[in-house]
Amino acid sequence: MSERGVARAASQFVERRRPLLLLVLAALTLVAWAFASPIGSSPDDDYHLTSSWCAGPAAGELCEPGEAADERVVPEALTDIACYAYDPQASAACQGEEFDWSTSETVETGRGNFSGEYPPVYYAVTGLLTGGDIQVSALLMRLLSVALFLGLSAALWSLLPERRTTLVWAWLATMVPLGTFLLASNNPSSWSIIGVGSSWLALLGYVEATGRRRIGLGAVFVVSTLAAAGSRGDAALYAGLAIAVVFVLTVTPTWRYAKLAVLPAVMAVVALALFLTSRQVGSGLQGFGAGGSGSGTGGADDGGLEAVITGPALLAYNVLNLPSLWAGLLTEGGLGWLDVQMPSLVSFAVVGVFVVLAFVGLARVERRRAIALLLVGAVLVALPLYVLQAGGDRVGQQVQPRYLLPLIVLFAGLLLLSRTGAPLRISRLQGWLIGAALAGAHFVALHLTMRRYITGIDGAGFDLGAGAEWWWAGPVGPNAVWLLGALAFALLVSLAVPLLTRPAATALRGQVPEGDDGDAVTATQARRTSSDHR
């Protein structure tokens, strides 16, 4: 067989296996992130893991009542699990051989969801995985979140062939590195991101589809909404916003639409109930209080401003500095307990990709999508400004970027949305430059994240195994995990780039690309466009 024939056969194989390859590569990437950091590395993990233990079936043995109503007696390791937090030069060596991962030693603590600050769903589900070994249980919880993300994404890929470009690139444009870190963590923010990012697209397909596809998409919508609204109070609000966005995009004054609206209306009520019963939301709406950092995880740099400012001056300061919070949604806010900072290379690449895709997506915006974008954009501006102003806080204090990341995923999906799933107007060269920027940023981000925990950031060198102070017990070393995760993500991006650059008739069988006005073009035009991209 000639070289051209071999290349054609390889291309056809990849085309047929693209869904499976994307799923496997995404799984390898997120599993690498699940093992890239020690237990306790995500924000407030002592709080969240304790809450899961106290919601599990063995809570009577592993979480006994304390002296006060809002205190519990829990395994001691849960309270000391983030012994390296706030000190980026300290590795996770404090979780060494002498660290007791069993549940035999106990201590009384008030750090947990004992007063209903968070919705109960996330803790109730992850609590099913609690057991006698804290480390194993926490890893299983991380893998459960990864499985939830992959399962919902695979279902949407299968049920919404016309939306695959939106599905894949809304995630890729917003996940490096903060999103990938959180998706594979023990933080309920993982379910917030997964739920909001999946629910709106599932509901959009539910309204547009018929028959079994509608039933399947309705099920995905229900699971996604419960995941979001059941993880955090603010995510319950975002889940309601996602429903409102789809209403803006699709509403018609017909009896058929009224019947379809019953399911989202019911789920909106469920989300509202979880929102109103979350004490976390009440604290946020009243402001967290000036001068500190949100949720006990430290604050970002506020530019060295020492003086206390209030009123209009505080509002002006926050308005002018709000873009730094948005940038933190992607990179600048820091990972972990805000003690894993990314270099400018990662920030430049990731923010650059998002801006490029945003401007390309805005080239064709019909009226309804413009309204939806304005609605989400207004919330991205008004919500953090309100919370900061109420608490007398400046940008960089209290309101962490991860709180708003679900909205950014929703916003990105709206930017990349098209009626027929046609790719964006990006050339092959532009598409591969975007892919290279993301893959390179991910390569660096995963290495630096692992470096922070293996030796602390004062460690140096390309080899992660050299001088390692912390790593998992087992035969797989840190370099293998890093290179596997980086390679998997690079291949994932390479398989996703054609969805941006080639006609939908080629990328998605049976789909017809859009013309300049957003309407479907003729089959002849589609074939002509397809030939231009071969």
C-alpha positions, 0 to 999 in steps of 0.5 A, a space after each residue: 500500500 502506498 504512503 497515501 493509502 496508509 495515511 488515508 486508512 489511518 485517517 478513516 480509522 481515526 474518524 470511525 473511532 473518534 468518539 471512543 478515542 476522545 473519551 479514553 484520552 479525556 479519561 487519561 488526562 483527568 486520571 492523571 490530574 486525580 493523581 497529580 496532587 495529594 489528598 487534601 489539595 483542593 480548597 477546604 478539603 478538610 471541610 468537604 471530606 469531613 462532610 462526606 464522612 458524616 453523610 455516609 452509611 457509616 456516619 454513626 461510627 466515623 462521625 459521632 456527635 460532639 459536645 456542641 450541636 455543630 461539632 462532630 468527632 471524626 477521624 483525626 487525619 481528616 482535620 490534618 489532611 492539608 498539612 502543607 496548605 498555604 506554603 508552596 515551598 512545602 511538599 506533601 511530605 507531612 503525609 509521610 509514613 507516620 501519617 495515619 490514614 486509618 479512622 482509628 484516631 479521632 478528634 472533635 471538629 466544627 469544620 463540616 457541613 453540620 449546619 446545612 451550609 451546603 446542599 446535601 446531594 454531593 456529600 450524600 453520594 460521595 459519602 457512599 464511598 467512605 471507608 476505613 482507609 481515608 486515602 483510598 476513599 478520597 481517591 474513589 471520590 475523585 474518580 467518581 467525579 471524573 466518571 460523572 463528567 465523562 458519562 454526561 459528556 459521552 451521552 451528550 456526544 451521542 445524543 447531540 451530533 449537531 452540537 459536538 463542536 460546542 460540547 467539546 470546545 466549550 470544555 477545552 477552552 475553559 478547563 486548563 488548568 483550573 477546571 481540570 484540577 477541580 474536576 478531578 478533586 474532592 471539592 464540590 465545585 467539580 460537580 458545579 462545573 460538570 452540572 452547569 456545563 452539561 445541563 444547558 446543552 442537554 436541555 437545549 437538545 431536549 427542546 429540539 429533539 424528538 422520540 428517544 433522543 428527547 427522553 435521553 436528553 431529558 435524563 441527562 438534564 435532570 442528572 446534570 441539574 441535580 449534580 449542580 444544584 446539589 453541590 453548592 448553593 451558588 451552583 443551584 442559582 447557576 442551574 436556574 440561570 442555565 434553564 433561563 438561557 435555554 428559555 431565551 434561546 428556544 421559547 415559542 408561544 405554542 402548546 407544544 412548547 408549554 408541555 415541554 417546559 414542564 420538566 425544566 420548570 420542575 427542575 427549576 423549582 428543585 434548584 430553587 429549593 436547594 438554593 434557598 436552603 443553603 446557608 452558604 448562599 445567605 452568607 455570600 449575599 451578605 458579603 463575607 467580610 472585609 480583609 480576609 480570604 474566602 472560605 479560609 483558603 487565602 486571598 489573591 494579591 490585591 495590588 498592594 493596596 493597604 488603605 481601607 476603602 468603602 462605598 463608591 471608591 470600593 465599587 470603582 476599584 472593583 469595577 476597574 479590577 474585575 477583569 483580573 478575577 475573570 482571568 483567574 477563572 482560567 489561570 491567574 487565581 492559583 490552584 489548590 489552596 491558592 498556593 499553586 501559581 501558574 507562570 505567564 506562559 500558561 496565562 497568555 496561552 489559555 486566555 489568548 485561546 479563549 479570547 480568539 474563540 470568543 471573537 470568532 464566535 461573535 462573528 455570527 450572533 443572532 438576536 436570541 443568542 445575543 440576549 442569552 450572552 448579555 444575560 450571562 455576562 451581566 451575572 458575571 459582572 453583577 454577582 461578584 461586584 455585589 458580593 464584594 461590595 456587601 462584604 466590603 472586600 476588594 477583588 482578590 479577597 473572598 470571591 475566588 475564581 472557581 466560584 464563577 467557573 461554571 458561568 464561564 463554561 456556560 458563556 463559552 458554550 453560548 459563544 460557540 453555539 451554532 444552529 447546525 453544529 457547523 465549525 467556526 470560521 477558523 483555518 487549519 493553521 489557526 486551529 492547530 495554533 489554538 491546539 498547540 497553545 492549549 496543549 503547551 499550557 497543559 503540559 506546563 501546568 500539570 508539571 508545575 502542579 505536581 512539582 509543588 506537591 512532590 518537592 515544593 516549588 523550591 525544587 528544580 529540574 525537569 525530572 519530577 522523580 529526582 529528590 521526591 519528598 512525596 508520591 503515591 505508594 505503587 510502581 507508577 512514578 510521577 514522570 509517567 503520570 505527568 507525561 501520560 497526562 500531557 500526551 493524552 491531552 495533546 492527542 485529545 486536542 489534536 482530535 478536537 481541532 478538526 471539529 473547529 476547522 472543517 465543514 460539518 458535512 465532513 465532521 458530522 455525518 448527515 449535518 449541513 454547514 451554515 451559510 453566512 446568514 446562519 441558515 443551512 446551505 444547499 448540499 451542493 454548497 456543502 460539497 464545495 465547501 468540504 472540498 476546499 478543506 481537504 
